[in-house]
Amino acid sequence: MPSSSFRRVTKIYSPLSHILNNAHWFNLTNTGCLKRILGVIGLGALTYSGDLLADTCNWHGTRYALCTHITDGWGWQNGVDCVGRNTCATLTPPNGVINSSSSSADATSCNWWGTQFPLCTHIDVGWGNQNGADCVGRNSCETLPPPYGIVEADTPTDDPIDSGVLFDDFSYSNRSEMQGNNWSIRSGGGGPGVSGATWSPDYVTFVPENNNGNSLMRMRASSQGVNGPNIHSEVTHNKKHIKGTYATRMRFSNTPVSGPDGDQINETFYTITSLNYPMDPLYSEMDFEYLGNGGWGQSSPTMFMTTWETYQADPWIADNIHNAEVTDHSGWHTLVIQVDDDTVRYYVDGHLRASHSGKYYPETAMSINFNLWFINGGLISSSAERVYQQDIDWLYFIDSRLLSTVEVENQVRLMREQGVGFTDTTP
């Protein structure tokens, strides 16, 4: 039954509406439990899955849930069959992964414990009613843990945005071409990462993506254990920004392309300013950091989204706020950071994962960066060389405007259709 019909039924059966809206209080987020309750009250034919969950898989015409514990093959969770995201992604359209941000909603909405509601336009906290339907305040929705919370609308425009845009498709033949577009490629030593490590420009290359004509920037890091050598990579775009939308498409990995596995590796998209002195109050930083082998108190793959007030290196003092999503992010993902007048929001594949404000809001314009490095104290006890890599498809930034993930991806598509490999019209 379509979700719109489902909502009409819940309006008629107010006890059911109360149960669904408060499913988390009754520990009913397990679909099997909820189905049994639906059966008891005479609505067993309804299915609390499929259209009402965040992401699903269209498997040759049949809708299945995406597994949260595996990424490849088939599994079983919450009493139903599920398919791994990577396996589903191999299907050709119209089959494959169905992202909740591609729903029929005409505005950003809220996935409230599996049920989608519109966001209220007249309140930010609590529940309301507008246009004859229940709605939830944005701030209340943002408190939900993944995969619930804010879902972006699929409302792209076919009009290219020409002003205030930085776009790089990384379709370079060599590093000199990249440096000609105001990029710096790091060399020498210094942190972050394992003590004594160096940063090598040779670890930044440009490679084709399969045979589809697309080019990627590939970054590598290698280690031969605590005694080294340990080599990292980093690139920086030297223009600095605050408000606007920062976005990239990256491929993360949990395992090395060669050598033994297990090192704590940090795969990062971030913005940053210089720290002029310890605990500098004008310091600013925003991070997507994926730890494919865990680290920083986590033993499994984790995505950290962190916004910084300031820090001190020695002795170490960190003044930041972060959210940690403990789940496998290996493979391709679109990352978006929105910065408005007072809030920083982090999105992964169109889903809001963190929202930070207050003293952590950036005060100073920041450069845009990617790097790949080993966490100090996180190397395995082997001297065999191992090599990790991350791939970056594109970078997009628009000054002083907030775009959804879908809108960003549409702008990238338009750039590529026009044959634009690089442009910078930002102030």
MINU-502562 format. One record per residue: y, x, z of N, C-alpha, C in turn. Coordinates in steps of 0.001 Angstrom, whole numbers, plus 500000, padded with zeros to 6 digits. Example, Ala and Ser with C-alpha at 12.3 -4.5 7.8 and 13.67 -1.06 7.14 Angstrom:
REM MINU-502562
494310513190507800495500512300507800496700513200507800497750512850507080498940513670507140500030512900507870
END
This chain:
REM MINU-502562
498814500851500000500000500000500000501234500885500000502207500633499145503410501443499131504130501407500462504853502485500759505505502580502054506521501471502255507196500987501185508167499914501343507479498647501843506281498339501289505523497191501751505091497385503189504728498610503515504294498933504870505413498629505861506665499008505498507776498758506403508019497247506561507830496478505481508015495029505586506999494430506548505756494910506513504747494415507434505144494725508868505622495951509138505979496315510506507153495492511008507999494974510115509088494107510550508538492772511057507461492292510427506884491006510817506115491153512123505325492237512243504507492460513425505245493427514337506133492910515176506958493788516001506139494661516947504988494213517519504203495140518341503742496362517546503339496140516281502934497264515450504110498198515201505295497612514948506480498438514737506739499309515945506573498740517147506795499530518362505783500661518462504539500384518131503509501422518210503790502539517232504140502170515979504374503187514969505593504026515287506664503382515710507888504121515992507747505042517184506769504745518047506593505545519249505200506149519308504632506429518125503246506905518059503047508172518854504055509037518890503888510309519607503758510096521104504393509016521667504263508746523082502856508284523427502222507562522508500873507062522740499816508041522253500228509242521838499301510241521298498554509683520099499303509025519196498696508390518040499030509105516758499473510357516834499760511083515612498486511418514868497328511304515529496050511439514847495807510155514053495649510300512745495550509110511892494331508267512220493229508897512690492044508128513025492307507146514153493031507613515209493368506736516329494224505573515852495200505848515032496103504809514569495369503802513694494448504283512857493688503355512020492868502391512875492303502905513997491502502029514848492378500938515462493613501303515856494521500298516410494900499277515351495158499731514135495480498804513055494339497816512838493098498311512955491960497420512779491877496382513877492135496782515130492058495864516260493042494718516095494263495015515587495263493958515468495225493280514102494140493544513339493941492801512110494617493380510894495028494641510944495670495269509794494921496521509384493591496465509515492796497646509242492847498117507813493277497244506900493318497651505497494443498619505210495428498671506099496533499602505893496065501020506135496601501962505410496221503365505548497415504169506032497310504744507208498404505543507767498234506998507320498426507212506051498311508559505487498935508504504111498640509492503269499134509454501893500640509436501824501227508301501376502656508199501147503474508462502395502868508280503596503658508388504807503639509787505398502857510693504885502823512048505401503762512934504609504050514115505149505089514964504561504719515416503148503660516191503006503227516676501700501792516232501469501467515859500237500113515443499902499700516070498585498448515813498180497929516352496927497444515215496041497949515170494815497445514237493805496288514933493097495061514614493516493867515278492973493282514389491876493776514612490669493306513859489506493354512354489747494480511915490329494693510493490524494400509974491904493771510790492764493482510382494141494340511205495090494996510532496049495886511206496982495103511693498203495232512974498533494617513567499713495689514262500551495427514364501838496304515150502703496133516635502397497203517409502604497092518862502542496636519394503890495637520278503873495143520876505115496232521738505754496291521714507059497235522575507767496567523831508325495212523888508298494513525033508886493942525974507827493938525573506559493481526442505471494418526240504283494485527224503402495306527111502203494473527044500934493177527367501015492302527368499844491065526527500131490615525791499089489401525008499226489641523655499882488541523049500349488573521735500961488243521832502438488777520886503214488524520884504651488467519470505201488483519393506524488379518119507233489302518185508434490254517234508531491122517186509701491582515754509922491774515408511192492199514055511562491287512977510984489991513341510829489006512369510390489014512054508911489712512876508100489746512629506657489607513947505909489203513852504628489168515030503773490580515543503536490719516858503405491996517455503052491744518610502093492769519000501350492653520072500369493703521134500671493351522405500470494289523494500697495438523473499705496633523851500176497828523813499327497637524677498080497094525889498225496934526774497073495980526179496041494901525545496523493944524921495614494606523771494861495354522948495574496039521826494933497063522314493917497724523436494228498782523948493362498260524439492016496925524610491880496359525058490601496298523929489575496471522679490012496371521540489095497613521448488219497441520884487049498571520718486129499208519348486324500537519224486131501237517945486287500624516863485403500612515605485877501276515098487084500461515273488348499334515990488278498547516263489466499175517421490234498657517671491441499138518799492229499849518363493494500589519298494090501274519052495356502414518061495146502452517049496005503540516079496013504384516370497236505583516889497014506480517248498108507227516012498571507353515854499888508033514667500405509487514614499981510064515778499623511448515749499162511554515148497765510389514823497150510402514149495850510080512669495990510355512120497185510082510715497431511083509847496697510851508551496795511740507622496113512997507342496907513159507958498072514356507719498866515580508170498099516680507390498235517880507731497497518843508562498327518442508982499522519274509855500345518372510644501259518897511681501875518129512438502842517579511487503896516322511677504262515661510746505174514982511501506294514314510761507177513649511347508339512170510997508331511317512012508425509885511807508617509656511715510129509595510485510634509486510255512076508013510082512445507379511180512813505977511208513204505086510540512158505406510787510867504562510291509796505118509089509057506152508444509610506780507301508949508183507701508508508544507366507270509846507779506736510891506698506963512027507104507551513160506222507800514412506831507200515376505989506785516659506548506350517432507107507527518314508067507258519214508573508285520414507635508410520805507355509638521980506521509873523237507256509406524166506531508855525436507124508452526530506891509486526269506005510480527302505665511456527038506261512827525847506832513062525549507491514330524741508747514049524807509718514959524046510962514837522878511032515807522924510231516883521896510280517922521326508893518133520002508805518270519353507543518558519039506730517306518738505463517534518319504568516463519393503527516187519451503067514933520407502047514542519821501142513485520671500299512925520260499401511857521387499328510840521059499614509588522048499497508519521344499067507241522042498292506436521485497751505191520202496971505446520120496325506642518966495501506961517712496266507319517835497560507639516655498370507950516944499295509122515871499662509850516012500640510920516426501980510344517244502734511088517629504089510696517661504958511945517596506265511751517581507209512868518708508209512689519338508620513781520406509604513731519891510975513344520700511714512580520303513050512120519935513965513287520743513982514328520479514889515437519162514565516123518841513280516242517562512890516844516397513313515969516561513151514658515486513532513737515246515038513753516322515808513911516202517269513878515434517831515074515223517012516117514477517486517290512974517489517067512492516855515993511048516760515763510488518088515277509248518403515672508623519640515198508085519472513790507914520578513032507294520502511703505882519940511812505390519172510835506001518937509513506930517729509476507353517250510652508220516086510716509678516537510688510602515577510699512009515914510704512706515530509409513804516235509117514641515923507966513892516203506660513969515262505723513403515416504384514539515258503390514726516263502552515819516219501596515528515247500458516590514684499914516463513747498800516310514493497480515620513842496553515453514390495205516545513818494309517753514395494416518892513871493659519597514996492908518892515691492026519544516786491299520522516264490254521425517137489875522364516810488801522096517732487625522347517238486430522165518057485239523442518781484847524435518736485726525687519429485458525664520803486127525778521867485345525792523204485958527072523422486758526954524130487864528100524483488698528508525903488324529725526074487856530136527373487317530943528223488295531640527595489245532527528360490113531937528548491501532254529680492108531796529962493459530313530206493580529695530720492522528238530875492486527850532345492308526872532774493077526189534053492872524739533739492534524298534180491352522917533946490932522365535228490335521145535572490736520458536722490156519013536348489884518602536496488631517242536186488206516326537402488301516894538560488674516149539815488804515378540169487539516031539924486393515416540250485105515910541620484633515763542606485497516245543953485201515131544818484617515569545850483873514623546851483372514478548010484336515531548252485139515500549380486071516493549135487197516436550002488201517286549839489379518765550077489064519065550918488115520468551180487766521160549912487284520452549098486509521024547827486063521344546932487259520453546893488217520672546086489413521878546599490203521970547889490372523083548457491111524420548198490410524389548030489114525598547695488371526122546309488658525318545470489309525726544122489695526009544021491195526503545136491753526981545167493143525852545139494170524663545563493778523556545709494718523458547155495182523085547342496445522743548654496985521258548665497316520603549786497025519182549947497334519076551048498384518554550732499514518623551623500676517735552851500515518237553959501051517473555207501131517734555834502497517000556878502834517201557565504105516394556960505224516848557186506479516107556724507643516848555643508398516405555419509658517041554427510508516250553150510631516683552315511592516010551065511865516423549963510906515752548828511028514725548505512015513359549049511604512368548846512497511010549228512141510483550388512948509349550926512496508669551979513235509514553250513259509424553962514341510206555179514525509843556219513469510874556835512877510661557892511904510424557421510485510424556124510258510187555608508902511393555895508007511145555903506698512213556084505712512259554880504787513381554774504050513594553683503096513661554282501703512829553791500804512711554402499484513173553465498373514142553885497554514508553095496362513348552935495390512413553905495391511271553822494480510366552643494804510513552071495994509687550936496401510290549597495972511342549634495168511930548433494580511736548522493073510952547616492506510657547635491074510784546226490517510678546108489189510784544826488507509549544647487634508864543532487830507559543318487202507514541932486574506696541745485537506523540397484969505659539538485875505936538228485891505097537281486621504064536724485652502832537215485774501772536818484855502232537069483414502015536098482532502441536243481143503412535138480738504174534616481726505053533485481436506468533916481058506720535209480933508033535693480535509012535847481671508628535433482873509514535546484027509388536923484669510514537419485214510533538721485872510759538554487363510152539412488152510264539383489601510773540723490123511472540687491253511746541916491986510622542098493003509966543245492940508862543548493851509305544624494838509081544342496118509406545295497174508128545673497899508011546967498231506797547460498879507110548157500194506091548266501029506131549087502235504744549686502417504683550943502829503383551610503009503344552334504342502142552482504871501953553158506155500673553961506141500728555099506842499522555876507132499370556053508637499832555063509386499643555078510825500848555586511588500704555697512904501835556033513769502421557407513451501619558312512903502126559641512567502701559707511152502642558601510460503279558499509150502537559213508040503199559243506860504515558654506611504489557128506551505625556537506974505842555100506893507093554864506052506958554026505041508040553847504071508342552356503930509639552015504044510116550637503935510979550490502690511418549240502417512339548995501300513355547924501683514566548054501089515642547114501396516673547101500275517179545910499945518274545768498983519360544900499610520630545187499250521787544486499804522766544151498697523193542872498647524304542544497766525589542645498577526557543395498050527676543837498862528798542821499021528783541730498253529728540645498506529389539990499856530409539487500559530180538905501878530657537449501919529894536619502642530130535183502653529829534611504037530340533403504277529949532648505479529456531262505055530388530330504853529987528949504572529436528798503155528448527931503034527844527679501740526341527522501850525665527677500717524211527533500637523608528827500108522699529403500873521978530623500507520538530221500188519994530703499079518641530278498704517923531369497934516609531373498056515778532298497299514380531718497169513648532218496190512229531892496044511458533189496226510574533213497248509859534430497610508366534175497693507609535236497419506155535186497611505790536087498776505242535477499827504825536208501017503329536519500958502931537506501737501521537898501788501130538230503216499891537896503575499350538232504894498525539510504881498192539997503716497281541136503601497873542200502688497480543449502869497966544502501971497320544394500604497984544943499585497385544985498252496369546113498167496422547068499108495421548121499203495402548644500631494249549151501051494118549712502379493736548693503436493501549162504672493068548275505758494166547312506188493741546144506642494661545081507047494939545157508550495990544479508982496232544309510414497591544741510909498365545501510137499686545924510577500620544727510699501515544800511663502533543768511804503674544086510847503725543315509764504682543543508681505722542429508689506985542785508436508079541818508449508628541654507031508505540441506481508975540115505127510211539221505276511365539709504786512628539151505262513622538817504160514288537655504329515497537258503596516549536991504657517684537695504590518639537571505688520057537894505244521025537501506088522426537861505910522882538577507177523882539503507035524220540329508194525603540961508026526229541261509164527431542089509194527116543366509966528011544309509947527846545537510727528141545254512202527400545914513072527671545872514514528633547015514825529876546689515144530888547719515355530713548452516669530137547775517663529847548391518955528865547478519673528151547978520706527159547147521394527763545837521899527044544739521647527431543394522058528739542949521411528992543422520204530174543041519431530168541515519231531165540779519746531140539315519629531391538812518214531854539683517306532093539277515925530905539588515022529815540052515609528599540295514839528005538965514376527443538942513165526807537735512631525540538116511877524519537274511992523263537502511275522469536204511225521834535937510064520949534786509888519680535279509196518505534950509745517247535544509277516177534514508971515504534696507852514138534223507628513254535466507734512355535514508702511460536670508865510024536164508979509204536537508007507810536111508017506924537269508450506161537044509519505238538039510044503822537612509674503315538168508572502029537740508045500847538078508920501005539089509786499949539449510737500412539255512176501368538376512363501867538117513699502778539227514206503139539118515455504051540051516096505069539299516926505789540052517772506805539449518649506214538311519488505031538589520039504379537621520903503463536646520202503394536709518875502517535809518117501338536604517550500145536002517596498941536689517123498511536236515739499201535271515161498847534753513837500106534645512990499964534365511689501136534317510813502223533381511337503464533874511335504576533130511930505852533353511126506594532280510901507917532365510295508968532204511393509794533246511568510907533188512512512190532865511752512963531920512282514289531588511756515272531821512892516146532819512721516947533324513831518413533404513443519279532977514353520716533118514192521248533910515386522051534928515092522449535897516109523896535718516538524110535874517847525456536052518374525798537545518351524918538376518983525139539816518982523917540507519583523968541837519694522871542570520321523349543949520764522484544597521530522669545993521936521363546721521697521425547888521059520205548594520672519548549323521843520323549934522728519752550773523784520584550675525058520028550083526123518744549360526152518845548051525375517707547622524872517691546487523962518103545194524663519135544547524111519567543222524539519779542389523278519112541258523187519231540378522024519824539056522453520940538690521860521571537404522126521474536572520850520415535802520746520177534996519548519475533701519909519335532847518935518549531627519061517593531593517886516328531225518129515359531247517037514350530113517176513770529765516049512625528864515971511488529623515321510282529462515847509106530130515308508103529088514831507803529098513543506821528186512978505520528954512772504553528707513645503295529448513636502346528783512641502425529211511401501556528683510352501576529650509173500569529560508338500424530451507201501443530106506123502299531071505767503272530887504693502977531797503498501768532315503408501463533172502266501595532371500972502062533043499920502312532375498653503793532153498425504106531355497405505496531127497017506154530048497872507411530309498269508191529336499028509666529451498647510352528305498672511796528288498472512467528186499834513304529168500142514002529236501424515474528902501205516021528050502055517430527658501951518075527745503327519249528357503386520084528346504584521386527638504222521705526573504939522974525864504769523898526206505938525126526573505629526124526866506655527334525971506407527551524999507291528733524153507157529800524611508133530634523719508635531742524124509492531313524581510876530134524122511342529750524466512711528251524615512942527437524510511886525984524509512061525307525323510965524225526012511348523361526727510402522024526007510364521563525651509155520288524949509004519367525739508090518091525828508479517079526565507736516052525587507170515826525678505853514858524820505169513778525682504510512538525227504593511425525832503863510842524766502957510916524994501649510394524043500659510959522642500866512242522552501193512907521274501321512795520617502670512104521237503629511910520659504950512737521431505979513524520721506757514334521357507787513436521936508863513621523221509142512778523894510127513560524369511355514889524514511233515684524958512378517130524576512153517847524336513250519270524004513204519935524669514399520911525552514145521552526333515192523064526169515130523701526144516279525154525979516322525693526617517598526884526198518007527483526756519209527908528188519015527713529021520020528167530406519948527422531219518903526279530706518412525491531453517432525995531271515999526888530336515800527463530146514472528178531431514032527990531882512785528569533166512354530097533139512336530681534241512850532139534379512867532661535236511732531788536055511133532221537064510170531408536952508892532063537212507749531369537152506451530238538167506406529131537785505748527894538568505767527425538926504364526757540070504243526077540441503005524728539739502941524169539660501732522860539038501499521845540154501266520674540043501918519713541148501934518272540662501860517427541555501359515975541429501457515441542757501981514453542716502857513768543961503200512327543699503606511588544792503728510162544759504042509868545967504919509397545725506160509244546845507105508187546537508157507673547607508755506651547513509794507311547441511171506806546539512015507352546354513351506936547515514238507886548063514968507604549175515869506578548754516925505506549543517060504433549221517980503380548298517395503519547928516127502598546968515530501655547546514500501544548889514418500640549493513439499220549570513988498225549405513109496833549565513515496521551055513651495443551374514334495075552771514599494224553325513460494839553479512288494170554046511126495164554906510371494671556024509850495535556894509049495364556643507551494500555683507208494316555339505794495569554630505283495996554988504086497210554369503553496969552903503221497922552072503557497911550667503161499289550328502621499290549423501638500521549058500939500667547536500957501826547084501431502167545667501414503272545432500386503372544200499890504439543900498956504891542453499100506146542212498717506688540863498616507403540751497274507405539572496694508048539331495403509189538347495576510291538594494872511445537705494871511703537261493448511733535949493238511923535380491901513403535300491549514223534774492476515649534631492210516420534526493516517713534734493435518649534520494536519754533596494047520136532619494893521227531710494554522096531511495787523410531642495607524371531324496661525526530550496041525976529507496742527175528789496325528130528725497500529363529086497263530361529212498317530882527840498750530867527621500077531532526470500709530992525113500271529784525057499719529154523796499353527723523775499861527267522591500263525902522434500744525065521751499670524050522462499185523112521909498214521739521785498861521010520748498506519632520606498947518746521582498174517524521706498627516569522574497934516374522116496490516225520814496294516033520290494947517247520587494081518447520435494634519660520706493864519775522183493512519408523060494446519416524498494156518449524814493023517218524316493142516219524616492120516651524088490759517353522959490745517845522429489485518929523320488899519815523846489750520843524765489271520226526049488709519181526532489357518477527712488845517868527413487489517269526236487360516694525847486062517757525834484973518920525258485288519997525191484304520478526589483927520594527482484907520982528864484619520001529504483641518730529323483900517712529939483054517716529333481657517926528028481579517977527406480260519152527933479437520221528326480116521383528882479428521257530386479192520137530981479635519918532404479450520723533280480372521153532744481529521945533524482496520996534300483392521095535619483350520292536457484215521009536829485496522336536909485410523160537231486588524551536667486384525102536110487456526516535720487447527045535784488864528325536118489006528971536130490307530397535652490134530646534388490482531979533813490424532480533473491815531881534106492841532299533846494214533621534566494507534380534050495492535629534707495860535422536148496320
END
